[in-house]
Amino acid sequence: MPAALSNEPITELLANLRSGDPQAEAILIPRIYDELRRLAKVQMRHERCNHTLQPTALVNEAYERLIQTPPQGVAWQSRAHFFAIAAQVMRHILVDYARAKRAQKRGAFRQQVTLEDGLQRIEGQSLDVLALNEALERLAKLDQRQSRVVELRFFGGLTFEEIAEVQCVAVRTVKRDWSMARSWLYSQLSTGR
């Protein structure tokens, strides 16, 4: 592995990979795997304890979607941008998985998640990933940025500073969006709308 390439930022390695550099993937994988695994664990800690999809499978599927068949038109802007997209991809994988499970059970199965560090707890209740996804889609119609902040914070585990970088806004704006979105989602999910 060339020394110059091994010190390149993740965004440069992604660009090199996209342009066909055969060494880029071998260097990139060890640099992103641990963080993708951390993201997967963040995602999976909200899932039910007997969930059949494991963090490693979630990482592998996300890797496939991000690297092997990358999103069209995405130009990686920074490390935070890459992991924000990774969090979004993982969320979609879990939603697709929940929908497939629900379809298998003819609608009787609702995949349960609990919202720990982030959204306000709904006393004595748990929340399913499909209900949260539907609520986030409704929020996106009202305020796309707030919906994205929740996605990045809750699903991606990004800090307010990282979210601000990805969203190109001030940290205080992210915190305000987080607070407002959290309250709105709490009201939506606690009333069952």
C-alpha positions in Angstrom: 0.0 0.0 0.0 1.5 3.3 -1.0 2.2 5.6 2.0 0.6 8.6 0.3 -2.7 6.7 -0.4 -2.9 5.3 3.1 -3.1 8.7 4.7 -5.8 10.0 2.4 -9.0 11.2 3.9 -12.1 9.0 3.5 -13.6 11.3 1.0 -10.5 11.0 -1.3 -10.5 7.2 -0.9 -14.2 7.2 -1.9 -13.5 9.4 -4.9 -10.5 7.1 -5.9 -12.7 4.0 -5.5 -15.4 5.6 -7.7 -12.8 6.4 -10.3 -11.7 2.8 -10.4 -8.6 2.7 -8.2 -8.2 -0.9 -7.2 -6.2 -0.1 -4.0 -8.7 2.3 -2.7 -11.2 -0.3 -1.4 -8.5 -2.3 0.4 -7.5 0.9 2.2 -11.0 2.2 2.7 -12.6 -0.9 4.3 -10.5 -0.9 7.5 -10.9 2.9 7.8 -14.7 2.8 7.7 -15.6 -0.6 9.1 -15.4 0.2 12.8 -17.5 3.3 12.4 -20.1 1.5 10.2 -20.2 -1.2 12.9 -20.7 1.5 15.6 -23.6 3.0 13.5 -25.1 -0.5 13.1 -25.0 -1.0 16.9 -26.7 2.4 17.4 -29.3 1.3 14.9 -29.7 -2.1 16.4 -29.9 -1.0 20.1 -33.3 0.4 19.2 -34.5 -2.9 17.9 -36.2 -5.7 19.8 -33.8 -8.1 21.5 -34.7 -11.1 19.4 -34.2 -9.3 16.1 -32.9 -11.7 13.4 -30.8 -9.0 11.6 -27.5 -8.7 13.3 -25.2 -5.6 13.2 -22.7 -7.4 10.9 -25.4 -8.1 8.4 -26.6 -4.5 8.6 -23.0 -3.3 8.0 -22.6 -5.7 5.0 -25.8 -4.6 3.4 -25.1 -0.9 4.0 -21.6 -1.4 2.6 -23.0 -3.0 -0.5 -25.4 -0.1 -1.0 -22.8 2.6 -0.3 -19.7 1.2 -2.0 -20.6 -1.5 -4.4 -23.6 0.3 -5.8 -23.2 3.9 -4.5 -26.2 6.3 -4.5 -26.4 8.1 -7.9 -25.2 11.7 -8.0 -23.6 11.6 -4.5 -20.3 13.5 -4.3 -18.8 12.7 -0.9 -18.2 16.1 0.8 -16.6 14.9 4.1 -16.3 12.1 6.5 -19.4 13.3 8.3 -21.3 13.4 5.0 -20.4 9.8 4.2 -21.5 8.5 7.7 -24.7 10.6 7.5 -25.6 8.8 4.2 -24.6 5.5 5.8 -27.0 6.2 8.7 -29.7 6.9 6.2 -29.0 3.8 4.3 -29.1 1.7 7.5 -32.4 3.2 8.4 -33.9 2.3 5.0 -32.5 -1.3 5.4 -34.2 -1.7 8.8 -37.5 -0.2 7.5 -37.4 -2.5 4.4 -36.7 -5.4 6.8 -39.6 -4.4 9.1 -42.0 -4.1 6.1 -40.9 -7.6 4.8 -41.5 -9.1 8.3 -44.9 -7.4 8.5 -45.9 -8.7 5.1 -44.8 -12.2 6.2 -47.1 -12.1 9.2 -50.0 -10.5 7.1 -49.8 -7.2 9.0 -50.0 -8.7 12.5 -46.3 -8.1 13.3 -45.1 -4.7 14.4 -41.4 -4.4 14.9 -40.8 -2.7 18.3 -38.0 -0.3 19.1 -37.4 1.8 22.2 -36.2 5.3 22.0 -33.4 5.7 24.4 -31.0 8.6 24.1 -32.8 11.1 22.0 -36.5 11.3 21.7 -38.6 11.7 24.8 -39.8 8.4 26.2 -43.4 7.5 26.0 -44.1 6.1 29.4 -44.8 2.4 29.4 -44.8 2.2 25.6 -42.4 1.1 22.9 -42.4 2.3 19.4 -42.2 0.4 16.1 -39.7 1.4 13.4 -42.4 1.7 10.8 -44.4 4.1 13.0 -41.2 6.2 13.5 -40.4 6.1 9.8 -44.0 7.2 8.9 -43.8 10.0 11.5 -40.4 11.1 10.1 -41.8 11.2 6.6 -44.7 13.4 7.8 -42.2 15.6 9.5 -40.1 15.9 6.4 -43.2 17.3 4.6 -43.4 20.0 7.2 -39.7 20.6 7.8 -37.1 18.6 5.9 -34.2 19.9 7.9 -35.8 18.8 11.2 -36.5 15.4 9.9 -32.9 15.1 8.7 -31.6 16.2 12.1 -33.6 13.4 13.8 -32.4 10.9 11.3 -28.8 11.9 11.7 -28.9 12.1 15.5 -31.2 9.2 16.4 -30.3 6.7 13.6 -26.8 7.9 12.9 -25.6 8.8 16.3 -23.9 11.9 15.0 -23.1 14.8 17.3 -24.7 18.2 17.0 -21.4 19.5 15.5 -21.3 16.7 12.9 -24.9 17.3 12.0 -24.2 21.0 11.6 -21.4 20.2 9.3 -23.5 17.9 7.1 -26.4 20.3 7.1 -24.3 23.4 6.6 -26.0 25.2 9.5 -24.9 26.5 12.9 -24.8 24.1 15.9 -27.5 26.2 17.7 -29.8 25.7 14.7 -29.3 21.9 14.9 -30.1 22.0 18.6 -33.2 24.0 18.0 -34.3 21.7 15.2 -33.6 18.7 17.4 -35.7 20.1 20.3 -38.6 21.0 18.0 -38.6 17.8 16.1 -38.3 15.7 19.2 -41.4 17.4 20.7 -43.4 17.1 17.5 -42.5 13.4 17.1 -43.4 12.8 20.8 -46.8 14.2 20.2 -47.3 12.2 17.0 -46.1 8.9 18.4 -47.8 9.2 21.8 -51.2 9.9 20.2 -50.8 7.1 17.6 -51.4 9.4 14.7 
